[in-house]
Amino acid sequence: RAAQTPPAPTKMFGRLPRVAAAASGRVLARQVACRSAASRTLPGKAAATSVTSKFSDLELAGMGPPPNPRPDEEVYSFLTPSFRKTTVDDLADKWDSLGFQIRPLNGHVKYTHSNGSWDMGQFVPAPYILLHINSGALHYGVSCFEGLKAFACKDGMIRMMNPALNAARMQKGAIKLRMPQVPTEMFVRGVREAVEQNAEFVPPYGNNASMYIRPLLFASGPMLGLAPLAEEYTFFVTVLPA
């Protein structure tokens, strides 16, 4: 209880270097010791004040102090299972025979809805989440997903077809399940960010494959019965070459 190890580091959208890319083992060790995850703000958004103290060599825009629970509250830390991320070399001879299977890539996009609004979004490198055992998605299936594709084109560009239509269909599903709608602009931005952050895994032009994109909206907050509704919802965008 009250463990000092943070969850897997996350980063807000932007173009700052990833902490995991640091060459120094000392810096990575300090990353584990620091309870605040490195993050990056969306373009056009003001960054939060950075943490100072002995972790000053890890300061990145968006870093903040860990939660400060009340005396009667408890805090636990959870580690993810170990996993190996896919590399481009792993797929070099498989672009035409990828199949439809899950492969851990660079990470996924995550937005959280709480207190009546969506946050700015994060790019999360670990393919795991921390979820309440009574979440509405686990107990009542309060969720909906979309599916679309990104293609590498002859001119070197990566293109998708009408993601706004997928956003509109997810909004209809959200209304039926009484979930907060994902705004079209946020949906498209999240899809684009997920593709950009994993762009090296878009199958090259000329191969019989594409990047499959899976946006998912679900009730991540606890629910007992169908009323009251959950107070927290999560929107994910995951991708995989297929």
N, C-alpha and C positions, 0 to 999 in steps of 0.2 A: 504494500500500500504506500501511497505517496511516493512512487518510484520516480527517479530522476531521468529515465531514458525517454526520449520523445517518440512519437509515432514516425513513420517513414516521412522524410522531408518532402514538402510540396513547394511549388513555386507558382506565383501569379503569372499571368500572361505578360510577355515582353520579350526582350532579347538579351537579358543579362546572362553571363556564364552560369552554368549549373554548378552548385556546390560540389556535387559528386565528381566533377571533372578536375578538382584540385589535385595537384600532384603530391602534396605533402600529407603523409599519414598522420602527422600531428594535427593538421587542420581537420582532417576527417574525424579524428578522435574527439576533437573539441565539438565537432558537429553533433556527435552522439551525446556528449555531456550536456550540451545546451538544450534546454527543454522547449525552446521556441524553434519552429520549423522555418527554414528560409523560404521566402515567397516573393513574388514579383507582381506589381500592379499592372492592370490593363493600361494600354496606351490612353493618354488623356486623363488618367486618374491620379490624384495626388497620393504620394507614398506616405505610409505611416512612419512615425518616428522610430529609428533603429535602436536596438538594444546596445548598450555600452558595456562597461565592466570588462572582465577578463576575456570576454569573447569578442573583443573589438575587431580582431582580425577576420571575423566571420560576418561582419555587418553587411547586410544587403537591404535594399529598399523593401519595406513591408514587414521587417522583423519586429516582433513585439514580445512583451513579457508573457510567461505562461499564465494560465488561469489561476486565480487566487481564491480557492474555495473558502467558504465560511467554516468556523470551527466544528460545526456539526455535519459537514460534508466530507466525502472521501473521494480521492482521485486514484485511479489505477492506470497503469501503462501496459499496452499490449504489443507484442512483437508479431510481425507477419511470419508465416512459414518462409523458408528459403526458396528461392526460385531463380532460374536462369533466364536472362533476356535473350531474345532472338537477335542475331546479327545478320547483316546483309550477306556475308559470306555463307551463312547457313542456307540461304535461299538461292545462291548463285546458279545452281543446276536444277532448280525446282520451279522456276517461274511459270512453266507451262503445266505443272502437275502439283499445284499447291493443295488442292482439296479445300474443304471447308472446315477448318479447325482453328482452335484458339492457340495463338502464339504470343507470349508476353513481348511487347515492343517497348518503346521509350516511355510510354505512360498514357494516361487518359485525362480528359477534361471533366471537371466536377464543379457544379454550382449547387448552392444550398439555399433553400427558401425558409426563412424563419422570421417571426415578428412582422409578418405581412409583406416582406420584400425579398428579392433575390440578392445574393451577394455578388461580388465582382468576378468570381470564378477562379479556379486554380487548375494548374496542370500537375497531376499527381503521378509520380513515377512507379509506385507500387500497385500491383493489380489486386489489392485487397482494401476493404473498408472496415471501419468500426461501426457496428449497427446495434441498436437496442434490440434486446431479445423479444420485445413486444411490438416491434415495428409493424405498421399497417401493411407493408408489402409482404412480410413473412406470414402474417396470420390471416389476412383477408385478400391478398393478391391485388392490393391497390397499386397498380402500375400499368404503364403502357409503353410500347417501344416503337421505333421506326427503323427502316432499313434503306440505305441508299449507297451509291458507289461513286468513287473517284477514279478517273482514268488518266494515265500519262498519254499525252498527245504527241503527234509527230513534230510539232513545233517546240517541244520541250516543256509546255505548260501542263499543269494538272487541273482537270476540270471536273465539275459535278453538274448534274442536270436538275435545275429547279428545286433546290433544297427548301425554298420557301413553301412549296406545296407539302412537303413532309412536315414542316412546322405547323401548317394549318391543320393537317390531319391529326397531329398529336394534340393540338389545342382542342379539337372536338372530343378526343378521348378524355382529356383532362376535365372537360366540362361534365361529361357523363359520370366520371368517377369522383367529381367534386374535389379535384386537385387544382392547385394554382396553375394557370396556363404559363407555358414558356413563351415569352415574347418572340416574335419572328426574328427580330434583329439579334437577340441573344442566341437563339437556336442556330442561326446561320454562322454567327461568330464562333460559337462553340465547335461546330462541325469543322469550320475552316481551321481553327486552332489545332484541333486534334489531327487533322491531315497534315498541316504544316510541321507539327512537332514530330511526326512520324513519316515525313516525306520520302526518306530513303527506302521505305518499305512499299511504296506504290510500285506495282510491277511495271517494268520498263515497257515503253511502246513496242508493239509488235508481238507481245506475248498474249496468250489466251487467259488473261487474268486482270483483276482490278483490285482496288482497295475497298473492302466492305466497311461501311460505317454504321454503327449501331447506337443511335441516341436512345436513352432510357430515362423515363420519369417515374418516380415511385415515392410512396409514403415511407420515409425513413424514420419518422418520429413514432413514439409508442401510441397504440390504439387498443382499447378494450371494448369490444362492441363496435358498431358502426357509427356511434355518436358518443362523445364528441369526436370530430375528425382529428387527425394528427396535426401537431403544431410545426412539424418540420418535414420538408420534402427535398429530394435530391434529384438533380438532372445530371446524367452522365453522357459522355460521348466516348465510345471506345472504337477502335479500328483494328482491322487485320487484313493482310493480303490474302486473296482467295481467287 
